Amino acid sequence: MMSEIAFAKVDEKEVKEIMDRLKKLVYEYNKNLKGTQLYLKPYSATYKKNGKRYYYFGRHWYYLEYKNGKLRWHYLGTYKPVSKLPDPPAIPEVTIVWYQGEYYMNPIDLKRIKKFLGMEQHE
């Protein structure tokens, strides 16, 4: 059971839309990185033994290296590794948790990411 204080259920359709929009935004930015061996991931996922999955959104930089015919990903952190690169999208750092078939998110983080992606509902 997720904590009712910090997390609230989020509709799967909404989570998929957030992920799709982030991917599109970051993939578009990554076109600027062609030839640098650098890659910006829209989010990272962690799978726990208890069945929970954590999706971390933000700016996760990697250096891509081909060694002996295999692609190796080297994590560089959350800061732009080369100052002369164009600035990446200012993706808010938020976390989505998947547990027992449901998605959970801090409501404040949900509002931040939706605002960033232009998904706010105007009332």
C-alpha positions in Angstrom: 0.0 0.0 0.0 1.3 3.4 -0.9 1.4 6.2 1.6 -1.8 8.3 1.3 0.0 11.4 2.4 2.8 11.7 -0.2 1.3 9.8 -3.1 -2.0 9.6 -4.9 -3.2 7.3 -7.7 -2.7 8.6 -11.2 -4.6 7.3 -14.2 -2.6 5.0 -16.4 -3.7 7.0 -19.5 -2.3 10.2 -18.0 1.0 8.6 -17.1 1.4 7.2 -20.6 0.6 10.7 -22.0 3.3 12.3 -19.7 5.8 9.7 -20.8 5.0 10.0 -24.5 5.3 13.8 -24.4 8.6 13.7 -22.5 10.0 11.2 -24.9 9.1 13.3 -27.9 10.6 16.5 -26.3 13.8 14.8 -25.4 14.2 12.8 -28.6 13.8 16.1 -30.5 16.6 17.6 -28.3 18.8 14.6 -28.8 19.0 15.4 -32.5 21.3 18.3 -31.5 23.7 15.8 -29.9 24.3 13.8 -33.0 28.0 12.9 -33.3 28.8 13.7 -29.6 28.2 10.2 -28.1 26.1 11.9 -25.5 22.5 11.0 -24.8 19.8 12.6 -22.7 17.2 10.1 -21.3 13.7 11.4 -20.7 13.4 9.2 -17.6 15.1 6.3 -15.8 13.4 3.2 -14.4 14.3 1.1 -11.4 12.7 -2.2 -10.6 12.6 -3.4 -7.0 12.2 -7.0 -5.7 9.0 -6.1 -3.9 7.4 -5.5 -7.3 7.5 -1.7 -7.3 8.8 0.3 -10.2 10.2 3.8 -9.9 10.3 6.1 -12.9 12.6 9.1 -12.3 12.0 12.1 -14.6 14.5 14.8 -15.1 17.7 15.1 -17.0 19.8 11.9 -17.0 22.9 12.2 -19.1 24.8 9.3 -20.6 27.9 8.8 -22.6 27.5 6.0 -25.2 30.4 3.9 -26.1 30.7 1.0 -28.5 33.2 -1.5 -27.3 33.7 -4.9 -28.9 30.5 -4.5 -30.8 28.5 -3.8 -27.7 26.8 -0.5 -26.7 27.8 0.6 -23.2 25.9 3.3 -21.3 28.0 5.4 -18.9 25.9 7.5 -16.5 27.2 11.1 -16.3 24.7 12.7 -13.9 21.9 15.2 -14.1 24.0 18.2 -15.3 24.8 19.0 -18.9 28.3 17.4 -19.3 29.6 19.9 -22.0 28.9 23.6 -21.5 28.9 24.4 -25.2 25.9 22.1 -25.9 22.5 23.7 -26.3 20.5 23.8 -23.0 18.2 20.8 -22.6 14.5 21.0 -21.8 14.1 22.1 -18.2 12.3 18.9 -17.2 11.1 19.0 -13.5 12.6 16.2 -11.4 9.6 14.0 -10.4 9.0 10.3 -9.6 6.2 8.0 -10.6 5.8 4.7 -8.7 4.1 1.7 -10.2 2.8 -0.9 -7.6 0.3 -3.7 -7.9 -1.0 -2.5 -11.3 -1.5 1.2 -10.2 0.5 4.3 -10.8 1.2 6.7 -7.9 2.6 10.2 -7.8 3.0 13.1 -5.5 0.1 15.5 -6.4 2.5 18.5 -6.4 4.9 16.8 -8.7 2.0 15.8 -11.0 0.9 19.4 -11.2 4.5 20.5 -12.0 5.1 18.0 -14.8 1.7 18.7 -16.3 2.3 22.4 -16.3 5.7 21.9 -17.9 4.2 19.8 -20.6 1.3 22.1 -21.2 -1.2 19.5 -20.0 -2.9 21.7 -17.4 -6.7 21.9 -17.5 -7.8 25.5 -17.4 -10.9 26.1 -15.3 
